[in-house]
Amino acid sequence: MVDIKCLVCGESLEIPPYVDTEKYDGQVSCKACGSLLHIKLAGAKVQGYNLVPSKSPRITRKIEELLEELRRAGKQPDDK
């Protein structure tokens, strides 16, 4: 089972049945917040994923809020 958390809301992404988890390089949307993520899977394992830039004001606002929370916590967005 492939487990990917949305980079905007943190919810687990539901991988659609049409996605071949053995080899997939494409986009999946988060059902919780509507964000679009580009994912790369190989051998049923996550090779990488990132947020696809959006022009949606709701998503843009949520990203800005999350980045501000990180700044207040003294972290950079790419910190682990």
N, C-alpha and C positions, 0 to 999 in steps of 0.2 A: 504494500500500500504506500502510495506517495503522499507525504504530508507536507504541505506548503502553507505558511501563514501569510495572510495579506499584509503587505508592507504599509498599508494605510490604517486599517482597523484592527489587525491582529487576529482576525477570525481565520479558521482553517478554510482553505479553498476546496471547493467540490470539483474534482476533476471530472469533466463530462465523459460519458461512455465512449464517445467517438475518438477520444485521445488515446493514441497508442503509447502507453507508458514505456515501452521498450525503445522507442525512438520518436521523440516529438520535439519540435522547435517551433513554437507558436504562441498564441495569446489565449489567455483564460481570464474571464471576468469574475470578480468577487460578488457573490450573491448578497452578501451583507451590506456592502457600501457602494458597489458598482464600479470599483476601481478595475482597471485593465492591467494585467501583468503579462509580461513576456516570459515564458518558461522554456527551459531546455531540459529534456529528460533523456536518459540513455540507460538501458538495462533496468528499468523501473526505479532509477535513482535520479534525484535532482542534481543536474550539472550546474545550474544557475538560474536565477530569475531576477527581474527588476521591474520597476513600475514604468508603464508606458505613459508618457506625458499626456495630460488631458486638458481640454479647454473647459471642462465642466466646473462651474464656480463652486459647487458643493465639494467636489474632490479637492480642488485647489485650496479651498478654505481649510479643509481637514488636514491636508499636508502642511500648510502653514502653521496650524495649531500644534501639530505633532513636533514640527521643527522647533517651535518656540518652547515647548515642554523640554525638549532635549537641551536647548541652550540654557534654560533655567536650572537644569540638573547638572550643568557643567560638562555636557557630553557633546561630541560632534556627531552628526548623522551617521558617519561611517565607523564609529567606535563599536567594538564588540563588547 
